[in-house]
Amino acid sequence: MRSAKERHLDQAFNLTLSDWEKIFDHQGRVCYICERPIVPPRKPHTDHCHKTGLIRGILCSQCNRALGKVEDPRWQWTFIQLLRGSLYLQRPPATEALGAPRYGFPGKIGTLRYKKWLKNKSK
C-alpha cells in the first residue's frame, strides 16, 4: 500500500518517491535557493512551473512562497527584475547618490520598538 506522500507525488508531479529522493539527494538535501538544510519541523516543497508543470527541484517553504510571488503574473516580474533586485541589494542607489551609506531605524517602521527608538533618538 502506497503512503499519502507517494500518492501525492505520483498524482501531482508524476514522480515516484525514489525520483523525489534522487532530486533531493542531488541538491545535498538542502533548499536549492537558500541552501539551508530542510529538516523537521521544516518541510520540503516540490517546486514546479505552474504554466508547464516542469518539476524544478526541492525548496523550503519560504523560498517556495517567494518564488511563487515572483512568478505571480500580477507582479509581472521577469528574470530582468530579479537581476535588478539583486543589484539593488548589492549596490543601493541611495548609497551611490549620497556617496556613503546612510542608516535609519533597523526594523519595521511604526512598531512599538520603532517608537521607543524614536523617543530615545530625540533625547
C-alpha positions in Angstrom: 0.0 0.0 0.0 1.4 3.4 -1.0 1.8 6.2 1.5 -0.1 9.5 1.2 3.2 11.2 0.1 3.8 8.6 -2.6 0.2 9.1 -3.9 0.6 12.9 -3.9 4.0 12.8 -5.7 2.6 10.5 -8.3 -0.7 12.4 -8.9 0.6 15.9 -8.7 4.1 15.7 -10.0 4.4 12.3 -11.9 7.2 11.4 -9.6 8.0 8.2 -7.6 9.3 8.6 -4.1 12.6 7.3 -5.5 12.6 10.0 -8.1 11.9 12.6 -5.4 14.7 11.3 -3.2 17.1 11.4 -6.1 16.3 15.1 -6.7 16.7 15.9 -3.0 19.9 13.9 -2.7 21.3 15.7 -5.8 20.7 19.0 -4.1 22.5 17.8 -1.0 19.2 17.6 0.9 19.1 21.4 1.2 16.8 24.1 -0.3 18.3 24.9 -3.7 17.8 28.6 -3.3 18.8 29.4 0.3 21.0 26.3 0.8 19.7 25.7 4.3 19.0 22.1 5.4 15.4 21.1 5.3 15.0 19.0 8.4 11.9 18.6 10.7 10.0 20.6 11.6 10.7 22.3 8.3 9.0 20.5 5.3 10.4 20.3 1.8 8.3 21.5 -1.1 8.4 20.1 -4.6 8.7 23.1 -6.8 7.2 23.1 -10.3 6.3 25.6 -13.0 2.6 26.4 -12.8 2.5 27.1 -16.6 4.2 23.9 -17.9 4.2 21.5 -15.0 8.0 21.2 -15.2 9.5 19.8 -12.0 12.3 22.1 -11.0 13.6 20.9 -7.6 13.0 20.9 -3.8 12.7 24.2 -1.9 12.0 25.2 1.7 8.6 26.8 2.3 9.9 30.3 2.5 11.8 30.1 -0.8 8.8 28.3 -2.5 6.4 31.1 -1.4 8.9 33.8 -2.5 9.4 32.2 -5.9 5.6 31.8 -6.2 5.2 35.5 -5.6 7.9 36.3 -8.2 6.1 34.2 -10.8 2.6 35.6 -10.0 1.5 37.4 -13.2 0.0 40.2 -11.1 3.6 41.2 -10.1 4.9 40.8 -13.7 8.4 40.1 -12.5 10.8 38.7 -15.1 14.4 37.5 -14.9 15.5 41.1 -15.5 13.6 42.3 -12.4 15.2 39.6 -10.4 18.7 40.6 -11.5 17.9 44.3 -10.9 16.6 43.3 -7.4 19.9 41.5 -6.7 21.9 44.5 -7.9 19.7 46.9 -5.8 20.5 44.9 -2.7 24.3 44.7 -3.5 24.7 48.3 -4.6 21.9 50.5 -3.2 21.3 53.6 -5.3 20.9 55.7 -2.2 24.4 54.9 -1.1 25.7 55.8 -4.6 23.7 59.0 -4.7 24.8 60.2 -1.3 28.4 58.9 -1.6 28.2 56.9 1.6 25.8 54.6 3.4 23.1 56.3 5.4 21.3 54.4 8.3 17.9 54.8 9.8 15.9 52.5 12.1 16.9 48.8 11.7 13.4 47.3 11.6 9.8 47.8 10.7 8.6 51.4 11.0 5.6 52.1 13.2 6.1 49.3 15.7 6.5 49.8 19.4 10.2 49.1 19.1 10.4 51.9 16.5 8.5 54.3 18.7 10.9 53.6 21.6 13.9 54.0 19.3 12.5 57.3 18.1 11.9 58.6 21.6 15.5 57.7 22.6 16.8 59.3 19.4 15.2 62.6 20.2 16.7 62.8 23.7 
